[in-house]
Structures are given as C-alpha cells and as structure tokens.
Amino acid sequence: MFEGLFQPMHLLIVAGIALLIFGPKKLPELGKGMGEGIRGFKAAMQGKEEASVLVPTPKTTEEKL
C-alpha cells in the first residue's frame, strides 16, 4: 500500500507545494518547531523529567541594533 509513497518525485512535489503555501521565510521556522516537538515527544517517551528543548526568547529592540 505504501511501497511507492517516498519516491523522489513525490517528495519534490510535496516540497514545492509546502513552499508555495508557507513561503521560503516561514519554512525554516516550521521545521525548527517540528524538530523541537519531536525531541520533546521522544524525551517524554523515555521518561525524562525535563526535556532539553530550547525556548526562543523574544528579542528586544536594543538587540536588533
């Protein structure tokens, strides 16, 4: 049922559609968020009390200068 699911052409089409929907500036942020979510899920499955997920801090106007 899933034998032809991950062919290179299919993955290129999915990546192209994602690029059209979210745009090139938003895709890295989405990937980072998904990675942090997966790491947190794995840590919870292993029974760790605290997950080592980095939480971004808001930047102030002084840091941007």
PDB file of N, H, CA, C and O in Angstrom:
ATOM      1  N   MET A   1       0.814  -1.189   0.000  1.00  0.00           N
ATOM      2  CA  MET A   1       0.000   0.000   0.000  1.00  0.00           C
ATOM      3  C   MET A   1       0.864   1.262   0.000  1.00  0.00           C
ATOM      4  O   MET A   1       0.533   2.233  -0.681  1.00  0.00           O
ATOM      5  N   PHE A   2       1.980   1.261   0.765  1.00  0.00           N
ATOM      6  H   PHE A   2       2.249   0.472   1.319  1.00  0.00           H
ATOM      7  CA  PHE A   2       2.834   2.437   0.860  1.00  0.00           C
ATOM      8  C   PHE A   2       4.164   2.254   0.135  1.00  0.00           C
ATOM      9  O   PHE A   2       5.104   3.003   0.400  1.00  0.00           O
ATOM     10  N   GLU A   3       4.273   1.275  -0.777  1.00  0.00           N
ATOM     11  H   GLU A   3       3.509   0.666  -0.992  1.00  0.00           H
ATOM     12  CA  GLU A   3       5.561   0.983  -1.385  1.00  0.00           C
ATOM     13  C   GLU A   3       6.081   2.101  -2.276  1.00  0.00           C
ATOM     14  O   GLU A   3       7.299   2.247  -2.385  1.00  0.00           O
ATOM     15  N   GLY A   4       5.241   2.890  -2.913  1.00  0.00           N
ATOM     16  H   GLY A   4       4.252   2.771  -2.824  1.00  0.00           H
ATOM     17  CA  GLY A   4       5.709   3.953  -3.788  1.00  0.00           C
ATOM     18  C   GLY A   4       5.523   5.340  -3.208  1.00  0.00           C
ATOM     19  O   GLY A   4       5.549   6.328  -3.941  1.00  0.00           O
ATOM     20  N   LEU A   5       5.337   5.426  -1.914  1.00  0.00           N
ATOM     21  H   LEU A   5       5.316   4.623  -1.318  1.00  0.00           H
ATOM     22  CA  LEU A   5       4.999   6.694  -1.285  1.00  0.00           C
ATOM     23  C   LEU A   5       6.169   7.674  -1.253  1.00  0.00           C
ATOM     24  O   LEU A   5       5.968   8.872  -1.452  1.00  0.00           O
ATOM     25  N   PHE A   6       7.372   7.195  -1.009  1.00  0.00           N
ATOM     26  H   PHE A   6       7.535   6.222  -0.847  1.00  0.00           H
ATOM     27  CA  PHE A   6       8.514   8.083  -0.819  1.00  0.00           C
ATOM     28  C   PHE A   6       9.442   8.109  -2.025  1.00  0.00           C
ATOM     29  O   PHE A   6      10.662   8.057  -1.869  1.00  0.00           O
ATOM     30  N   GLN A   7       8.893   8.188  -3.190  1.00  0.00           N
ATOM     31  H   GLN A   7       7.902   8.231  -3.316  1.00  0.00           H
ATOM     32  CA  GLN A   7       9.705   8.330  -4.389  1.00  0.00           C
ATOM     33  C   GLN A   7      10.187   9.772  -4.475  1.00  0.00           C
ATOM     34  O   GLN A   7       9.516  10.679  -3.982  1.00  0.00           O
ATOM     35  N   PRO A   8      11.345   9.993  -5.098  1.00  0.00           N
ATOM     36  CA  PRO A   8      11.895  11.360  -5.151  1.00  0.00           C
ATOM     37  C   PRO A   8      10.953  12.373  -5.811  1.00  0.00           C
ATOM     38  O   PRO A   8      10.887  13.518  -5.363  1.00  0.00           O
ATOM     39  N   MET A   9      10.249  11.996  -6.827  1.00  0.00           N
ATOM     40  H   MET A   9      10.302  11.067  -7.190  1.00  0.00           H
ATOM     41  CA  MET A   9       9.345  12.935  -7.495  1.00  0.00           C
ATOM     42  C   MET A   9       8.194  13.339  -6.576  1.00  0.00           C
ATOM     43  O   MET A   9       7.778  14.498  -6.577  1.00  0.00           O
ATOM     44  N   HIS A  10       7.681  12.397  -5.796  1.00  0.00           N
ATOM     45  H   HIS A  10       8.019  11.456  -5.795  1.00  0.00           H
ATOM     46  CA  HIS A  10       6.606  12.711  -4.852  1.00  0.00           C
ATOM     47  C   HIS A  10       7.090  13.682  -3.783  1.00  0.00           C
ATOM     48  O   HIS A  10       6.378  14.616  -3.413  1.00  0.00           O
ATOM     49  N   LEU A  11       8.299  13.457  -3.293  1.00  0.00           N
ATOM     50  H   LEU A  11       8.877  12.699  -3.594  1.00  0.00           H
ATOM     51  CA  LEU A  11       8.845  14.337  -2.268  1.00  0.00           C
ATOM     52  C   LEU A  11       9.092  15.740  -2.818  1.00  0.00           C
ATOM     53  O   LEU A  11       8.887  16.722  -2.106  1.00  0.00           O
ATOM     54  N   LEU A  12       9.527  15.850  -4.074  1.00  0.00           N
ATOM     55  H   LEU A  12       9.693  15.052  -4.653  1.00  0.00           H
ATOM     56  CA  LEU A  12       9.715  17.160  -4.686  1.00  0.00           C
ATOM     57  C   LEU A  12       8.391  17.900  -4.845  1.00  0.00           C
ATOM     58  O   LEU A  12       8.328  19.112  -4.636  1.00  0.00           O
ATOM     59  N   ILE A  13       7.346  17.186  -5.209  1.00  0.00           N
ATOM     60  H   ILE A  13       7.397  16.202  -5.379  1.00  0.00           H
ATOM     61  CA  ILE A  13       6.025  17.806  -5.359  1.00  0.00           C
ATOM     62  C   ILE A  13       5.523  18.301  -4.010  1.00  0.00           C
ATOM     63  O   ILE A  13       5.003  19.413  -3.916  1.00  0.00           O
ATOM     64  N   VAL A  14       5.667  17.504  -2.979  1.00  0.00           N
ATOM     65  H   VAL A  14       6.089  16.601  -3.055  1.00  0.00           H
ATOM     66  CA  VAL A  14       5.233  17.910  -1.631  1.00  0.00           C
ATOM     67  C   VAL A  14       6.038  19.118  -1.159  1.00  0.00           C
ATOM     68  O   VAL A  14       5.471  20.046  -0.582  1.00  0.00           O
ATOM     69  N   ALA A  15       7.360  19.120  -1.398  1.00  0.00           N
ATOM     70  H   ALA A  15       7.820  18.366  -1.867  1.00  0.00           H
ATOM     71  CA  ALA A  15       8.191  20.258  -1.004  1.00  0.00           C
ATOM     72  C   ALA A  15       7.793  21.517  -1.774  1.00  0.00           C
ATOM     73  O   ALA A  15       7.774  22.608  -1.204  1.00  0.00           O
ATOM     74  N   GLY A  16       7.478  21.378  -3.050  1.00  0.00           N
ATOM     75  H   GLY A  16       7.493  20.492  -3.513  1.00  0.00           H
ATOM     76  CA  GLY A  16       7.043  22.521  -3.846  1.00  0.00           C
ATOM     77  C   GLY A  16       5.725  23.099  -3.358  1.00  0.00           C
ATOM     78  O   GLY A  16       5.564  24.318  -3.293  1.00  0.00           O
ATOM     79  N   ILE A  17       4.795  22.240  -3.020  1.00  0.00           N
ATOM     80  H   ILE A  17       4.926  21.250  -3.073  1.00  0.00           H
ATOM     81  CA  ILE A  17       3.501  22.703  -2.507  1.00  0.00           C
ATOM     82  C   ILE A  17       3.688  23.403  -1.162  1.00  0.00           C
ATOM     83  O   ILE A  17       3.073  24.440  -0.914  1.00  0.00           O
ATOM     84  N   ALA A  18       4.530  22.847  -0.297  1.00  0.00           N
ATOM     85  H   ALA A  18       5.029  22.005  -0.499  1.00  0.00           H
ATOM     86  CA  ALA A  18       4.794  23.476   1.001  1.00  0.00           C
ATOM     87  C   ALA A  18       5.450  24.844   0.811  1.00  0.00           C
ATOM     88  O   ALA A  18       5.147  25.786   1.543  1.00  0.00           O
ATOM     89  N   LEU A  19       6.346  24.953  -0.170  1.00  0.00           N
ATOM     90  H   LEU A  19       6.591  24.188  -0.765  1.00  0.00           H
ATOM     91  CA  LEU A  19       6.989  26.230  -0.449  1.00  0.00           C
ATOM     92  C   LEU A  19       5.979  27.256  -0.936  1.00  0.00           C
ATOM     93  O   LEU A  19       6.051  28.426  -0.561  1.00  0.00           O
ATOM     94  N   LEU A  20       5.045  26.831  -1.763  1.00  0.00           N
ATOM     95  H   LEU A  20       4.986  25.881  -2.068  1.00  0.00           H
ATOM     96  CA  LEU A  20       4.013  27.747  -2.249  1.00  0.00           C
ATOM     97  C   LEU A  20       3.072  28.193  -1.133  1.00  0.00           C
ATOM     98  O   LEU A  20       2.670  29.356  -1.087  1.00  0.00           O
ATOM     99  N   ILE A  21       2.727  27.287  -0.247  1.00  0.00           N
ATOM    100  H   ILE A  21       3.055  26.343  -0.284  1.00  0.00           H
ATOM    101  CA  ILE A  21       1.765  27.604   0.816  1.00  0.00           C
ATOM    102  C   ILE A  21       2.395  28.481   1.889  1.00  0.00           C
ATOM    103  O   ILE A  21       1.823  29.504   2.264  1.00  0.00           O
ATOM    104  N   PHE A  22       3.563  28.096   2.385  1.00  0.00           N
ATOM    105  H   PHE A  22       4.028  27.265   2.080  1.00  0.00           H
ATOM    106  CA  PHE A  22       4.147  28.773   3.541  1.00  0.00           C
ATOM    107  C   PHE A  22       5.169  29.838   3.177  1.00  0.00           C
ATOM    108  O   PHE A  22       5.390  30.759   3.963  1.00  0.00           O
ATOM    109  N   GLY A  23       5.789  29.746   2.032  1.00  0.00           N
ATOM    110  H   GLY A  23       5.609  28.998   1.393  1.00  0.00           H
ATOM    111  CA  GLY A  23       6.799  30.713   1.630  1.00  0.00           C
ATOM    112  C   GLY A  23       8.173  30.344   2.146  1.00  0.00           C
ATOM    113  O   GLY A  23       8.291  29.584   3.107  1.00  0.00           O
ATOM    114  N   PRO A  24       9.217  30.875   1.518  1.00  0.00           N
ATOM    115  CA  PRO A  24      10.585  30.492   1.891  1.00  0.00           C
ATOM    116  C   PRO A  24      11.032  31.025   3.251  1.00  0.00           C
ATOM    117  O   PRO A  24      11.960  30.472   3.842  1.00  0.00           O
ATOM    118  N   LYS A  25      10.408  32.072   3.759  1.00  0.00           N
ATOM    119  H   LYS A  25       9.655  32.521   3.279  1.00  0.00           H
ATOM    120  CA  LYS A  25      10.824  32.617   5.054  1.00  0.00           C
ATOM    121  C   LYS A  25      10.238  31.829   6.222  1.00  0.00           C
ATOM    122  O   LYS A  25      10.840  31.787   7.295  1.00  0.00           O
ATOM    123  N   LYS A  26       9.096  31.215   6.037  1.00  0.00           N
ATOM    124  H   LYS A  26       8.607  31.250   5.166  1.00  0.00           H
ATOM    125  CA  LYS A  26       8.405  30.541   7.138  1.00  0.00           C
ATOM    126  C   LYS A  26       8.822  29.074   7.270  1.00  0.00           C
ATOM    127  O   LYS A  26       8.695  28.508   8.356  1.00  0.00           O
ATOM    128  N   LEU A  27       9.315  28.442   6.203  1.00  0.00           N
ATOM    129  H   LEU A  27       9.418  28.902   5.321  1.00  0.00           H
ATOM    130  CA  LEU A  27       9.650  27.019   6.249  1.00  0.00           C
ATOM    131  C   LEU A  27      10.720  26.667   7.284  1.00  0.00           C
ATOM    132  O   LEU A  27      10.547  25.672   7.988  1.00  0.00           O
ATOM    133  N   PRO A  28      11.813  27.421   7.420  1.00  0.00           N
ATOM    134  CA  PRO A  28      12.788  27.056   8.462  1.00  0.00           C
ATOM    135  C   PRO A  28      12.208  27.124   9.870  1.00  0.00           C
ATOM    136  O   PRO A  28      12.547  26.302  10.721  1.00  0.00           O
ATOM    137  N   GLU A  29      11.337  28.094  10.119  1.00  0.00           N
ATOM    138  H   GLU A  29      11.061  28.762   9.428  1.00  0.00           H
ATOM    139  CA  GLU A  29      10.704  28.196  11.437  1.00  0.00           C
ATOM    140  C   GLU A  29       9.805  26.996  11.698  1.00  0.00           C
ATOM    141  O   GLU A  29       9.777  26.466  12.808  1.00  0.00           O
ATOM    142  N   LEU A  30       9.071  26.571  10.678  1.00  0.00           N
ATOM    143  H   LEU A  30       9.094  27.002   9.776  1.00  0.00           H
ATOM    144  CA  LEU A  30       8.203  25.408  10.845  1.00  0.00           C
ATOM    145  C   LEU A  30       9.018  24.143  11.093  1.00  0.00           C
ATOM    146  O   LEU A  30       8.650  23.318  11.929  1.00  0.00           O
ATOM    147  N   GLY A  31      10.126  23.990  10.366  1.00  0.00           N
ATOM    148  H   GLY A  31      10.425  24.660   9.687  1.00  0.00           H
ATOM    149  CA  GLY A  31      10.996  22.828  10.567  1.00  0.00           C
ATOM    150  C   GLY A  31      11.598  22.798  11.955  1.00  0.00           C
ATOM    151  O   GLY A  31      11.685  21.740  12.579  1.00  0.00           O
ATOM    152  N   LYS A  32      12.016  23.964  12.442  1.00  0.00           N
ATOM    153  H   LYS A  32      11.945  24.823  11.935  1.00  0.00           H
ATOM    154  CA  LYS A  32      12.586  24.040  13.785  1.00  0.00           C
ATOM    155  C   LYS A  32      11.546  23.677  14.839  1.00  0.00           C
ATOM    156  O   LYS A  32      11.836  22.947  15.787  1.00  0.00           O
ATOM    157  N   GLY A  33      10.341  24.190  14.665  1.00  0.00           N
ATOM    158  H   GLY A  33      10.105  24.783  13.896  1.00  0.00           H
ATOM    159  CA  GLY A  33       9.268  23.877  15.612  1.00  0.00           C
ATOM    160  C   GLY A  33       8.923  22.403  15.623  1.00  0.00           C
ATOM    161  O   GLY A  33       8.682  21.822  16.681  1.00  0.00           O
ATOM    162  N   MET A  34       8.899  21.797  14.440  1.00  0.00           N
ATOM    163  H   MET A  34       9.095  22.269  13.581  1.00  0.00           H
ATOM    164  CA  MET A  34       8.613  20.362  14.371  1.00  0.00           C
ATOM    165  C   MET A  34       9.724  19.553  15.025  1.00  0.00           C
ATOM    166  O   MET A  34       9.450  18.574  15.720  1.00  0.00           O
ATOM    167  N   GLY A  35      10.978  19.953  14.809  1.00  0.00           N
ATOM    168  H   GLY A  35      11.200  20.748  14.245  1.00  0.00           H
ATOM    169  CA  GLY A  35      12.104  19.249  15.425  1.00  0.00           C
ATOM    170  C   GLY A  35      12.067  19.321  16.936  1.00  0.00           C
ATOM    171  O   GLY A  35      12.320  18.329  17.619  1.00  0.00           O
ATOM    172  N   GLU A  36      11.749  20.502  17.460  1.00  0.00           N
ATOM    173  H   GLU A  36      11.544  21.308  16.905  1.00  0.00           H
ATOM    174  CA  GLU A  36      11.647  20.652  18.917  1.00  0.00           C
ATOM    175  C   GLU A  36      10.503  19.822  19.470  1.00  0.00           C
ATOM    176  O   GLU A  36      10.618  19.244  20.551  1.00  0.00           O
ATOM    177  N   GLY A  37       9.411  19.760  18.742  1.00  0.00           N
ATOM    178  H   GLY A  37       9.318  20.230  17.864  1.00  0.00           H
ATOM    179  CA  GLY A  37       8.276  18.945  19.182  1.00  0.00           C
ATOM    180  C   GLY A  37       8.609  17.463  19.209  1.00  0.00           C
ATOM    181  O   GLY A  37       8.221  16.749  20.133  1.00  0.00           O
ATOM    182  N   ILE A  38       9.333  17.001  18.187  1.00  0.00           N
ATOM    183  H   ILE A  38       9.648  17.581  17.436  1.00  0.00           H
ATOM    184  CA  ILE A  38       9.722  15.589  18.134  1.00  0.00           C
ATOM    185  C   ILE A  38      10.695  15.261  19.257  1.00  0.00           C
ATOM    186  O   ILE A  38      10.584  14.211  19.891  1.00  0.00           O
ATOM    187  N   ARG A  39      11.665  16.172  19.508  1.00  0.00           N
ATOM    188  H   ARG A  39      11.754  17.025  18.992  1.00  0.00           H
ATOM    189  CA  ARG A  39      12.605  15.942  20.612  1.00  0.00           C
ATOM    190  C   ARG A  39      11.892  15.901  21.953  1.00  0.00           C
ATOM    191  O   ARG A  39      12.214  15.070  22.802  1.00  0.00           O
ATOM    192  N   GLY A  40      10.930  16.786  22.151  1.00  0.00           N
ATOM    193  H   GLY A  40      10.668  17.461  21.461  1.00  0.00           H
ATOM    194  CA  GLY A  40      10.163  16.789  23.396  1.00  0.00           C
ATOM    195  C   GLY A  40       9.343  15.525  23.556  1.00  0.00           C
ATOM    196  O   GLY A  40       9.233  14.984  24.657  1.00  0.00           O
ATOM    197  N   PHE A  41       8.764  15.050  22.453  1.00  0.00           N
ATOM    198  H   PHE A  41       8.853  15.490  21.559  1.00  0.00           H
ATOM    199  CA  PHE A  41       7.986  13.822  22.490  1.00  0.00           C
ATOM    200  C   PHE A  41       8.868  12.629  22.836  1.00  0.00           C
ATOM    201  O   PHE A  41       8.488  11.788  23.651  1.00  0.00           O
ATOM    202  N   LYS A  42      10.060  12.553  22.211  1.00  0.00           N
ATOM    203  H   LYS A  42      10.368  13.236  21.549  1.00  0.00           H
ATOM    204  CA  LYS A  42      10.979  11.449  22.499  1.00  0.00           C
ATOM    205  C   LYS A  42      11.430  11.480  23.961  1.00  0.00           C
ATOM    206  O   LYS A  42      11.533  10.440  24.612  1.00  0.00           O
ATOM    207  N   ALA A  43      11.697  12.685  24.465  1.00  0.00           N
ATOM    208  H   ALA A  43      11.613  13.529  23.936  1.00  0.00           H
ATOM    209  CA  ALA A  43      12.116  12.807  25.858  1.00  0.00           C
ATOM    210  C   ALA A  43      11.002  12.363  26.794  1.00  0.00           C
ATOM    211  O   ALA A  43      11.265  11.716  27.807  1.00  0.00           O
ATOM    212  N   ALA A  44       9.765  12.701  26.465  1.00  0.00           N
ATOM    213  H   ALA A  44       9.551  13.227  25.642  1.00  0.00           H
ATOM    214  CA  ALA A  44       8.636  12.289  27.298  1.00  0.00           C
ATOM    215  C   ALA A  44       8.437  10.771  27.231  1.00  0.00           C
ATOM    216  O   ALA A  44       8.078  10.146  28.229  1.00  0.00           O
ATOM    217  N   MET A  45       8.667  10.190  26.072  1.00  0.00           N
ATOM    218  H   MET A  45       8.959  10.697  25.262  1.00  0.00           H
ATOM    219  CA  MET A  45       8.520   8.741  25.933  1.00  0.00           C
ATOM    220  C   MET A  45       9.593   7.990  26.709  1.00  0.00           C
ATOM    221  O   MET A  45       9.360   6.881  27.188  1.00  0.00           O
ATOM    222  N   GLN A  46      10.768   8.598  26.830  1.00  0.00           N
ATOM    223  H   GLN A  46      10.957   9.499  26.441  1.00  0.00           H
ATOM    224  CA  GLN A  46      11.855   7.960  27.582  1.00  0.00           C
ATOM    225  C   GLN A  46      11.723   8.193  29.076  1.00  0.00           C
ATOM    226  O   GLN A  46      12.479   7.617  29.858  1.00  0.00           O
ATOM    227  N   GLY A  47      10.779   9.027  29.487  1.00  0.00           N
ATOM    228  H   GLY A  47      10.165   9.495  28.852  1.00  0.00           H
ATOM    229  CA  GLY A  47      10.537   9.251  30.897  1.00  0.00           C
ATOM    230  C   GLY A  47      11.404  10.312  31.522  1.00  0.00           C
ATOM    231  O   GLY A  47      11.510  10.377  32.746  1.00  0.00           O
ATOM    232  N   LYS A  48      12.025  11.141  30.721  1.00  0.00           N
ATOM    233  H   LYS A  48      11.939  11.088  29.726  1.00  0.00           H
ATOM    234  CA  LYS A  48      12.842  12.203  31.285  1.00  0.00           C
ATOM    235  C   LYS A  48      11.930  13.262  31.874  1.00  0.00           C
ATOM    236  O   LYS A  48      10.894  13.601  31.304  1.00  0.00           O
ATOM    237  N   GLU A  49      12.335  13.778  33.026  1.00  0.00           N
ATOM    238  H   GLU A  49      13.177  13.503  33.490  1.00  0.00           H
ATOM    239  CA  GLU A  49      11.523  14.790  33.710  1.00  0.00           C
ATOM    240  C   GLU A  49      11.522  16.099  32.932  1.00  0.00           C
ATOM    241  O   GLU A  49      10.468  16.687  32.693  1.00  0.00           O
ATOM    242  N   GLU A  50      12.716  16.554  32.538  1.00  0.00           N
ATOM    243  H   GLU A  50      13.573  16.076  32.732  1.00  0.00           H
ATOM    244  CA  GLU A  50      12.827  17.810  31.812  1.00  0.00           C
ATOM    245  C   GLU A  50      13.361  17.538  30.420  1.00  0.00           C
ATOM    246  O   GLU A  50      14.394  16.887  30.260  1.00  0.00           O
ATOM    247  N   ALA A  51      12.667  18.030  29.425  1.00  0.00           N
ATOM    248  H   ALA A  51      11.828  18.559  29.555  1.00  0.00           H
ATOM    249  CA  ALA A  51      13.149  17.911  28.060  1.00  0.00           C
ATOM    250  C   ALA A  51      14.110  19.053  27.778  1.00  0.00           C
ATOM    251  O   ALA A  51      13.896  20.177  28.233  1.00  0.00           O
ATOM    252  N   SER A  52      15.152  18.773  27.040  1.00  0.00           N
ATOM    253  H   SER A  52      15.326  17.860  26.670  1.00  0.00           H
ATOM    254  CA  SER A  52      16.134  19.818  26.726  1.00  0.00           C
ATOM    255  C   SER A  52      15.732  20.528  25.437  1.00  0.00           C
ATOM    256  O   SER A  52      16.468  20.525  24.451  1.00  0.00           O
ATOM    257  N   VAL A  53      14.569  21.125  25.469  1.00  0.00           N
ATOM    258  H   VAL A  53      13.971  21.127  26.271  1.00  0.00           H
ATOM    259  CA  VAL A  53      14.063  21.856  24.321  1.00  0.00           C
ATOM    260  C   VAL A  53      14.360  23.329  24.529  1.00  0.00           C
ATOM    261  O   VAL A  53      14.034  23.898  25.571  1.00  0.00           O
ATOM    262  N   LEU A  54      14.974  23.936  23.542  1.00  0.00           N
ATOM    263  H   LEU A  54      15.239  23.473  22.696  1.00  0.00           H
ATOM    264  CA  LEU A  54      15.305  25.345  23.641  1.00  0.00           C
ATOM    265  C   LEU A  54      14.075  26.178  23.331  1.00  0.00           C
ATOM    266  O   LEU A  54      13.404  25.970  22.319  1.00  0.00           O
ATOM    267  N   VAL A  55      13.791  27.114  24.208  1.00  0.00           N
ATOM    268  H   VAL A  55      14.336  27.282  25.030  1.00  0.00           H
ATOM    269  CA  VAL A  55      12.664  28.012  24.009  1.00  0.00           C
ATOM    270  C   VAL A  55      13.234  29.352  23.585  1.00  0.00           C
ATOM    271  O   VAL A  55      14.012  29.955  24.324  1.00  0.00           O
ATOM    272  N   PRO A  56      12.856  29.830  22.400  1.00  0.00           N
ATOM    273  CA  PRO A  56      13.406  31.108  21.956  1.00  0.00           C
ATOM    274  C   PRO A  56      12.893  32.262  22.808  1.00  0.00           C
ATOM    275  O   PRO A  56      11.720  32.305  23.179  1.00  0.00           O
ATOM    276  N   THR A  57      13.783  33.185  23.107  1.00  0.00           N
ATOM    277  H   THR A  57      14.736  33.150  22.806  1.00  0.00           H
ATOM    278  CA  THR A  57      13.387  34.359  23.881  1.00  0.00           C
ATOM    279  C   THR A  57      13.087  35.501  22.921  1.00  0.00           C
ATOM    280  O   THR A  57      13.740  35.623  21.885  1.00  0.00           O
ATOM    281  N   PRO A  58      12.112  36.335  23.249  1.00  0.00           N
ATOM    282  CA  PRO A  58      11.807  37.462  22.368  1.00  0.00           C
ATOM    283  C   PRO A  58      12.963  38.458  22.351  1.00  0.00           C
ATOM    284  O   PRO A  58      13.557  38.751  23.389  1.00  0.00           O
ATOM    285  N   LYS A  59      13.271  38.966  21.181  1.00  0.00           N
ATOM    286  H   LYS A  59      12.789  38.727  20.338  1.00  0.00           H
ATOM    287  CA  LYS A  59      14.366  39.925  21.044  1.00  0.00           C
ATOM    288  C   LYS A  59      13.843  41.335  21.335  1.00  0.00           C
ATOM    289  O   LYS A  59      12.738  41.705  20.938  1.00  0.00           O
ATOM    290  N   THR A  60      14.659  42.092  22.027  1.00  0.00           N
ATOM    291  H   THR A  60      15.557  41.791  22.350  1.00  0.00           H
ATOM    292  CA  THR A  60      14.300  43.470  22.299  1.00  0.00           C
ATOM    293  C   THR A  60      14.824  44.343  21.169  1.00  0.00           C
ATOM    294  O   THR A  60      15.618  43.898  20.341  1.00  0.00           O
ATOM    295  N   THR A  61      14.376  45.573  21.145  1.00  0.00           N
ATOM    296  H   THR A  61      13.731  45.934  21.818  1.00  0.00           H
ATOM    297  CA  THR A  61      14.809  46.486  20.087  1.00  0.00           C
ATOM    298  C   THR A  61      16.304  46.818  20.212  1.00  0.00           C
ATOM    299  O   THR A  61      16.947  47.125  19.208  1.00  0.00           O
ATOM    300  N   GLU A  62      16.860  46.762  21.418  1.00  0.00           N
ATOM    301  H   GLU A  62      16.337  46.512  22.234  1.00  0.00           H
ATOM    302  CA  GLU A  62      18.267  47.040  21.602  1.00  0.00           C
ATOM    303  C   GLU A  62      19.129  45.956  20.978  1.00  0.00           C
ATOM    304  O   GLU A  62      20.198  46.251  20.443  1.00  0.00           O
ATOM    305  N   GLU A  63      18.672  44.677  21.039  1.00  0.00           N
ATOM    306  H   GLU A  63      17.804  44.438  21.473  1.00  0.00           H
ATOM    307  CA  GLU A  63      19.443  43.577  20.472  1.00  0.00           C
ATOM    308  C   GLU A  63      19.468  43.635  18.954  1.00  0.00           C
ATOM    309  O   GLU A  63      20.428  43.176  18.336  1.00  0.00           O
ATOM    310  N   LYS A  64      18.428  44.191  18.344  1.00  0.00           N
ATOM    311  H   LYS A  64      17.648  44.564  18.846  1.00  0.00           H
ATOM    312  CA  LYS A  64      18.340  44.237  16.894  1.00  0.00           C
ATOM    313  C   LYS A  64      19.272  45.284  16.309  1.00  0.00           C
ATOM    314  O   LYS A  64      19.657  45.177  15.145  1.00  0.00           O
ATOM    315  N   LEU A  65      19.647  46.303  17.096  1.00  0.00           N
ATOM    316  H   LEU A  65      19.334  46.390  18.042  1.00  0.00           H
ATOM    317  CA  LEU A  65      20.519  47.356  16.610  1.00  0.00           C
ATOM    318  C   LEU A  65      21.899  46.864  16.591  1.00  0.00           C
ATOM    319  O   LEU A  65      22.811  47.598  16.210  1.00  0.00           O
TER     320      LEU A  65
END
